[in-house]
Amino acid sequence: MATIGLDRKAANETADTVLDTPLVASPGPARRIFELLRGPAEGIGFEIVRVRFGLQDGHTLQIMAERPDGTMCVADCEELSRTISALLDVEDPIPGEYNLEISSPGIDRPLTRPKDFERWAGFEAKIELTEPIDGRKRFRGLLQGVEDGEVLVECEIEGFSEPQVLGLPFRQLSEAKLIMSDDLIRESLKRQGRAASAPDSPSDGE
């Protein structure tokens, strides 16, 4: 992809704006925690995929993260947990006691960033919008990437004999996740295997 002439400051501002959605972290405690942890996590080679607070018993802080290549092993979770725990102890953004859970996004992962929809193009997903489009808020179909701020998804539409590709505004997404399938499992394992066997090299980010 050509980037000649792209203003880096503008690009960074666009990336920050895109991340400012409930898909990554909803307004309130989760958003504040994401903003607190994002920089330190990236500093040790992790990207935060999603932050949720108040799950289960109302006192659980759940953080999903991964390496830039999409991998996340048990040792990675332990490394990130140590960094995050130390930072939370110092900053104390949550009053009272709470449980911290660090995990990978999993195979049937939530899709929270534009690059998630690009990376998993060709696989089936469920998507829900904050506001209906033509009376419909829920969609299920094959991801086709992202274009002009819209998530492209190929799905069945009443009145059409063939599947149609719809453009769903990214900012109107309230929830999106991959649907478990044999093909998705095989592809996930294949990608993990490639990442594990790849030689170490400096990362220039995404």
N, C-alpha and C positions, 0 to 999 in steps of 0.2 A: 504494500500500500504506500503510495507516494505521500510524503509529508513535507516536501520542499515548500517553503513559504508559509508554513503553519506557525502562527504565533504561539510559542510554548506557554506563555502565561494564560492566554485565552483557552488553550487546550486544557490546562490544569483547572481553570475555573469551570470549564464545561464538565470535566470529570467530577469535580466536587458537587456541582449542581445535580448531575445524574444520580450521585450517591445519596443525595438528600431526599430519599423516598422511604415510605414505610416498609418497602420490601426488605431493605437492609436493617433498618431500625425505626420503630414507630416513635412519634414525638413523645417526649417525657424522659423518664429514667433511661430507657434503652438508647435513645438518641444521644443523651449526654455521655453515657458509657462508651458508645461507639466512637464519639469524637475524642474521648480521652484515650482510648486504647488503639485507635487506628494507626497513629504514627509509630508508637513503640512496637506494635506487632509487625508493621512493614519493615521496621528497622532490623528485625531479626529474621526476615524472610517469609513472613506470613501475610495473607490477605484475609480480612474479616468478611465473611459471607453474610452472616446474619447475627443479630443480637436480639434476644427476647428476655424480658424480665417479668417475674410474677407467674411463671408457669407452675403447673402441678399444685404445690401447696401454697402458692402465692409468695414464696421466698426463694425461688430458683432463678439464677442468672445463667442463661444458656448462650454460649458463644460458639458459633460454627465458623471454622476457618480452614484454610488450605494453603499450600504452596502455590506460587504463580503458575506452575505446570498442572495444577489441579489435584495433586497428591496430598495425602495427610495420613501418616502412620501413627501408631501408638506413641512412639518416642517423640514425634512432633507435638502431639497433644500435651505430653508431659512437659516438654520444653516451653511451649507457649503458656501453659498453666502456671509455671513458675514465674515467668515474667509478668503475667497479668495479675497474679495473686499479690506479688510484691507491690505493684503499682496501685492496686485497689486498697491495699493496707495503708499506703501512704496518703492517697487522695481521699479515701473513705467517702465515695459518692453515694453509697446506699446506707441509710440509717438502719441500725439493728442487725440481726443475724440473717444470713442467706446462704444458699448452697450454690457453688460455682460448678458449672458443667462445661467442659471444653470437648468439642467433638468435630469430626469431619462432617461434611454435608451428607455423606452417604450416597448410595447409588440412585435412589429415587429422590434426588436432592431438590431443595428449593432453588428457584432461579431468581436471583435478586439484582443482577447487574446486566447491562447490555451484552457484555462478552459471554455471559452464561448462555444466552439465547443463541449467540453465534457459535460457541463451542459445541453445543449439543443440537445443532441443526440436523434435521433428518430423523430425530427421535420424537416420540409422542409426549405431549405435555397437557396438563390441565391449567387453565388460566381463568382467573376471576377478576372482574373490573370493579372499580369503585362506583361507576355509573353505567347504566345500560347503553348499548349501541343497538338501535333498532329493536328495543325491547328485550335485549339479551345481555346478561352479565357473565355467563359462564360459557367457556369454549374448551373444546378438546380436539387436538389435531397434531399434525406434524409440524415441528418448528422449521422455519425457513430463514432464520436470521433476523437481522435488524436493519431497517432502512429509514432514513429521515425521521428518527425519533419514534418509529413504530416497530413493534414486534410482529413479524410476519408468521402467520400460522395457516396451514392448509387444513381445512375442515369441511365437514358436510354442512350445507346450507339448504334449508327448505326452499323448494322451487327450482333447484339446480340438479341436474342429473350427475354432474361431475363435481368432485371436491373443489372448493374455491380458496384462493389465498387471500386472507384478510389482513389488514394492517391495524393492529390494536395499539393505541397511544401508550407508550411506555409509562408515562406519568399517571395513567388511569388504572394501572395494574394494582390490585390489592393483594393478590396471591398468585403464585405460579410455581409449579413443580413438575419434574419428570414423572412419567408413569412407568412403573416397573415392568420389564419385559425381558425375555431371554436375550434378545438382541442387545438391549441396554446393558445387561449384566456382562455379556461377552465383550462388548466394546469397553466398558469400564475396566474390566480386568486386563484387557489388552493395553489400554492406555497406562495403567499402573505399571504393567510389566515393562513397557517402553521407557517410562520415566525412571524406573529402578535400574535399568541396564544402561541408561545414557551416561556418558562420561561427564565428570564434573567440569563445569565451565562457568565463567562469570555471566550473570544474568543482567540483561539490559532492561528488564521490566516489560510490561505489556501496555 
